[in-house]
Amino acid sequence: MKNLYLHEDCIISPLGCTISENLEHLRSGTTGLQKFDKSEFLDTPICAGVLNSEVLAQAFSAIGDPKAFTKLEQMMLLAVHQILIKNPDLNRMETGVIVSTTKGNVHLLEDLGVFKKERLLLSNLGEIIKDFFGFGLKPIVVSNACISGGLALAVAKKMINAGKFNKAVVVGGDMLSKFIVTGFNSFQALSETACKPFSKDRNGINLGEAAAAMLVSNTPKKDSITISLAGDASANDANHISGPSRTGEGLFKSIQNSLKEAGISSEAIKAVATHGTATLYNDEMEAIAIARSGLGATPLHSVKAYYGHTLGASALIESILCKHMMLNNEIYPSLHFNKLGVSKQINVVTAYQNSINLDYVLKTASGFGGCNLAMVFKKERQNG
């Protein structure tokens, strides 16, 4: 199977509405999380990454009427718009559109407002993006819990290799709602303070809202250094409706199969971008799978303490960050890490590092229902 090449990208998040703003805050260790003593979602304190709706609407007004679109739609449309203005000659009639989300406009269950009930459908979200920009092909919607954003890239790779199209815009997004926040709170999974992935004193996740988009294709750009998706694999251990496997078997298999497809061994991996939600069981499971894969000494990080867990956007955002780490030879630190709190030895990066050659980076993700995903990104140097 041929590699998938990663081109222009965008992240819309509390850290900024451009990729440069997001990277600047990651390098400086600036979080997008805020503490809310009381919110529209819960009467008890939460810490979360929330986009300012007024700022978002003002930015969106340059391309459309904010009143005609939900907050989630505005986020995702803005992300795609930034891709398209960088690629004015893109043939939209022949470009695939792949959408990743977990819950879409689920907040409309509480109050439809001016919107029709069809707006709740994930398929409708794909059609809105297609019609807004005049894409010609039917959108593909990927909704597989919290691996959705990365799985959308894997789907793009498979569809391009199957000859369905040569280029695709992959866009992911989720927003906070009472449905989502109270759901996670019912698991006693939320932390009232900034999360601490892999730390001994971690006590839960922070949720976040964001959107991201990326243009991908079957060809690299000439005379440049490009990043490709060289290997990917997913496995479902069917452990529990919400709890991850205690042994990490599904993630371990995903890692092994992604390395196999990329044609490398674990020794070639120079960094690992983890799912790292800061729950007791996820971090423990991930550490076991990573150590079993021979990557215990490999530098790794989680960016959940910057963004919160952005659900269907998370693995796409983190893949975009992998690309920029590799291009810029840098690793962003995990915030708030203190003492290792998992049973296996892993190498958590706690300070910004640069001047590091990252030829291969592994990205991991896991989600409800026992789904797991691993992706191997490769740095390639292209000549004329």
N, C-alpha and C positions, 0 to 999 in steps of 0.2 A: 504494500500500500504506500502511495506517495505521501510525502509530508504536506502539511497544511501551513501556508505562510501567513504570518500575522503582520498586518499593515497598520493603517491609521486607527487610532482608538480615542476614546473619551470616557471620563468618569464624571458623573454629576453626583455630588455628595456634600455633606456638611463641611468637608475640607475645601470645597471649591467646585466650580463648574467647568474647569479645564484640567487637562492632564498635568500641566505644569504646576498649577496651584496644589493639586493633590500630592505630587512628588515633593514639592518644597516642604510641605508640612510633615510628610513621612521622614524626610531627611533630618528635620529639626526636632522630631519626636513630639509634634503637636497633635493632640487628639481632637476629634470632632465630636466626642461624647459630652453630654451635659447631664447634670443632676437635676431631677425634677422632684420636688417634695410632693407635688400633686399634679396630675396631668389629666388630659381628656380621656386617657385610657384606664387609669387606675387611681384610686384614692390614696394609695400608699406610695412611698418614694420609689422612683426608678431612675436608672442611669441609661441614657439611650442617645443614639445619633439621629437627630431630627433636622430635616431640611426646612428652612424658613419659607413658608408658603408664599408670603408676599414677595420675597426676593426672587423665588422661583417664577412666580407669575409675571413679574416685571421682565425677567429675562425671556420668558416664553412669548411675551407680547410682541417681540420682534418677528416672530414667525407665525403666530396664530392668536386666536382669541382664548385667553385662559378660562373664561366662563364656559366654553364649549367642550372643555377637556378636564378630566379628573387630574388630581395631583400626580398620580402615577403615570398617566398618559403624557402629561407635560414633561416629566423627567425623562421618559424614554424617547419621546419625540425630539427633545433638545439634544440628547446624546447622539441620535442618528443624524440629526441636522449637522452637527459638527463633523461627522464623518463625510457627509455628502459635499459640504462646502470645500473640503480638502480634495475632493475627487469629482470635479465638475463634469468630467467626460465619462463617468461611470454609466454604463448601459443599464438603466434601471429595469428595463423590460426583461433582461436576461440574468439579473442578479438575484440570488436567493435571499430570503428573509427568514431568519431563525430567531424566535423569541423565547426567552427563558424567564419564568416567574413561578412562584409557588402558589400565590393566592390571588394575583391580579387585583381587580377592583372589588375585593371581598367586602371592603368597608361600606359599599353601597347596600349591603344587606340591612344595615342599620337605618339608612335613609337614602332613597334613590335621588331625592332632590329633583333636579331638572332632567335627569338621565333616564333612559328607558331601561327596563330590566335586562335586555340583551347585553348591556354594558358589563354585566357580571360574568359573562362567558369569556374564558381564556381565548377561545377562537376569535371572538369579537375584538379583543385587544390586538391580535395579529392583523386583522383586517383594517383596523384604524391606522396602524402604522403603514401598512401597504398603501391604503388609499390616500393618506396625507401626503406621501412623497411620490405617488404614482409608480410604484413597483408593479411589475407585470406578472410575477409568479405567485402562486398561493403560498402564504406564510406557513411555516412549520412552528408549532408551539411545543416546547419541551418543558414539562412540569414533573420533575422527579425529585421532590423535596429539595434539600439544600445542596445537592450536586448539580442542580439544573443548569447553572451558568457555565460550568465546565463541560457538562454533557452536551450542551448546545454546540460547543466548539468541536467535540468529537462527532456529533451528528453532521456538522458542516463538512468535516473531513471525509466522512463516509459518503455523503451525497455528492461531493465534488469528485471523489474517486470513482463513483458510479456513473459519472458523466451527466448528472442532472443539471448542473451549472458549473461555471468555472470560478465564480466569485460569489461571496455571500456577505451580507451584513448581519452580524450576530448582536442582538441587543437583549439585555437583561434588566429586570427591575422588580422591586417590591417596596411597598410603603407600610408604615405602621398603622395599625387599626386596633380598635378595641378587641375584635375577634382574635387577632394574633397575639397581642400583649396579654390578654387574660388567659389565652390558651397556654402560653409558656409559663405564666404565673401559676396556673393550676398544677404544673409539674414541679413547682417550687424550684424552678431553674433560673430565675432572674436574680441578678445581683443589684443591690441598691447603690453600689459604688463601681468605679471603673474595673472592668474584668482583668484577671491576671492569669493568662494562659500558661499552663504547665507549672504554676507556682503551688507550693504546699498550702498556702492560705487562700487559694482560689475558692470561690463559692457560687459561681454561676455566670451566666452570659449577660451581655448587654445587647439589646436589639438595635437595629439601625435601618435607615431607609436610604436607598441610592439607586442609580441607574448607570449602566455602562454600555458601550457599543464598540464594536471592532469590525473592520473590514478584513476579510480573509480571502485567500485565493490559492490556486494550484501552482502559481509561479512567484518566484522571488523578484525583488527589484534588482536591476543590474547595478554593478559598481557600488555595492553597499554591503553592510553587515546586516543580515536579517535573522529573525527568530522564527523557528518553525515548530509545529507540534509533530514530534517525531514518533511518539508512541502514546497510546492511551488504552485504558482498560477499566471496566466496571464490573463489580461483583456484588451480589446481594446475599448477605448471610441470613436474612429473614429471622433475625434474632428476636425482635420485639417491635411493636408498633411505633415506639418512640426511643427506646433505649438501645445504645450501640452494643455490639458484641463485646463481651469481656475479654475475649482472646485476640480480637483484631484480625480474625481469619479472613474476612471479606476484603478488608483493606490490604492485608498482606498479599493476597492473591492478585488484587488490582495492581499493586506495585510491581510484583514479579512479572505479570503479563505486559505491563506498559514498558518495562525495561527490555523484555524479550522483543516486542515489536520495534522498539528503537534500535535494537541490535547492540546493546551495551550491557555492562555489568554495573552493579551498584557503586563500584569504585569510581566510575566516571562522573557520578553526580556530585556537584560542587556545593549545592545548597538545596534545602527543602522548604517550600512554602506550605505550611500546614493548614488544616482546617482550624485547629486551635480555638475552640469555643470557650474554654475555661470552665466547663462543667467537669465534675469529678470523673465521670465515666468516659466522656469523649477523649479527654486528654490522656487518660490512662491507656485506652484502647489504641490511640494513635501512636503513643510512645512504644507500645509493645510491637505494633506492626513495623514501625520504623527501625527499631532495634533488630528485630528478626530479619529485616532486609539488609542488614549490614551497614546501616546509615546512622548508627548511634553517635558517631564522632563528627558527622557532617553538620555544618552550621545550618540552623533552622530558625524560622520565626513564625509568628502569627500576627496578623494585622487587625485582629478583632478589637483590640483596645484603641484603635484609631477610628474605625467605622462602626463598631458594633457588628452584630451578625445580620447581614443584609439579605439573608435567605436566598432567593432565586438569583440575586445579582452577585452574591459573594464570590463564587468560584470564578466568575467571569472577571470581576474586579481584580481578584488575586492573580489570575492569569495575565491580565494586562500589566500588573505590577511586576510579575516575573519577567515579562518581556523587557521592561525598562531597566530592571536590575541588571539583566544580562547585557543590554546595550551600553549601560553606563558603568558596568563593573562595580556594582554596589549592592549592599544588603541593608535593608531597613531593620531597625531594632524592634524587638518585642517590648512593649511598654509594660511597666509595673511588675516585671518578673523579679523575684527575690531568691527564694530557696526552692530547689527542684522538688516537685511534689508528685512525681510519678515513679513507678517501681523500676523502670529501665533507665539507664544512663543515656541522655540525649544532650545535644550541644545547642542550647538556646542562646541566640544572639541578643545581647542587651545594649549594645552601643553601635551607632552607625559605622559601617565599614565600607571603604572604597578601595580602588586599586586591586580588586580581586577578579581574576579571570573566571568567568562563569560560562563554561562551554555547554554544560548540561545542568538544568534545574528540574527538580521533581515537584509537582504540585499535587497535594492530596485533598480530598473532600469526602465527607460522609453526611448521611442524613437519615431522617425518620424512615422507618420501615426496613432498615438494615442496608440501605444503598451505600455503595462506596465507589470512589473514582480515583484514579491516579493518572497523571499526565506527565510526559517527559518533553521538556522544551529544549531545543537544540539551537546553538548559535552557528550560523553558516556565513562564510565569507564568499561573496559573489564577485566574479570578474566579468567585465564587459560583455 
